[in-house]
Amino acid sequence: GIVYATDANNIVVEARDMTTGINYMRKKSAGTWGSWSADSGSGAFVLKAGDTMTGPLIVTPKGSMFGSAAGTTATGAVVPADANIKLYDFTSGNWSGMGVDGEGTFWLRTGTSAGAIPALRIHADKNVIATGNLTVNAGLTAGSAIIGTNTGNPILNLAGGAGANEGPYITYSKGGAVNWYVGSRSVILAGGSTSNDLIFYSAGGGGTSLILQANGDAEMPNKLMAGGYRSRAGYQSATNTGQTWNYHWTGSVLQAWVDNSNIGNVSLTCDYRAKRDIEPLPSTWQQVKALKPITFRYRDYGDLFKEGDDLQWGFLAHELQETLLPSAATGKKDEENIVQAPNLLAVIAGLTKALQEAMTRIEALEARQ
């Protein structure tokens, strides 16, 4: 450098780039050095420690900044020769670089070892490869990772909360198990090398909620609340053509429902411990005499009943209620979503009482002979 004292009130230092032949000048006034600036020609603007650049920065292709020439770091570590920008920390020995390779891939690298794989690569075909952990909005309530869309809906969206264990995340162990964590309370486990089962687990006190076994069976150790079940006639190969059905416990009887219709009770209770106000049944002689047994064939009715040709015996449910008592059948005549069914215990009790009365009368007549 050459120091000039002819510039009034300033010390001027001139330096020349021996490769490009460009002259650079720096002035010192009132004890403060100014920036280096090119006073002729064209080329890069050289900054020194503490300088501030206010204009645009243009780096020549395959050039480098702040450290070493393209191809090696200051310590000799090999880097891609087509790096566009490389930043090097001489104190720690760490360096970072970014650039575009000959195939149009944009890459980011950081590390100290020679030939390190870029931490992030964005390929010309828009595929992205990250070799380390990817954190999206760590600690923020709005953080999420969205991968792909289907008509505007995310295919994978992992949105985290503010707490340390609130965000959903996925882990993969060396044994092959994949764990999907939802907050700090629930997890989906894929058995990996130990099992091919898929396990749904709740840490909120419920334990294992559902196991989808590798053979296709499903196991649910706890309660199941379903909208309904659709069964089939047989196993595996049978066609699934039935209506949806369900059971409902009223507190005293178990009802059977098909679609939205109550078709009757499945079980009746006879245990004395569930009964009160127990009294002998009075005479049913007249009620039984008034019963109207019928023959019939089934006809199409809604989605539940199909027409049949077989002759049937039975009663009309509403007539049982009118003749015996209201609880002799379920529901009421013409009630919506109810298919009336007889309470067989009530019918049997009435018939039994009438038969006993008839037997008493027969025995009395026989005793007179």
Secondary structure, 3 states (H helix, E strand, C coil): CEEECCCCCCEEEEEECCCCCCEEEEEEECCEECCCEECCCCCCCCCCCCCCCCCCCCCCCCCCCCCCCCCECCCCCECCCCEEEEEECCCCCCEEEEEECCCCCEEEEEECCCCCCCCEEECCCCCEEECCCCCCCCCCCCCEEEEEEECCEEEEEEECCCCCCCCCEEEECCCCCEEEEECCCEEEEECCCCCCCEEEEECCCCEEEEEECCCCCEECCCCCCCCCEECCCCCCCCCCCCCEEEEEECCCCEEEEECCEEEEEEECCCCHHHCCCCCCCCCCHHHHHHCCCEEECCCCECCCECCCCCCEEECCHHHHHHHCCHHHECCCCCCCCECCCECHHHHHHHHHHHHHHHHHHHHHHHHHC
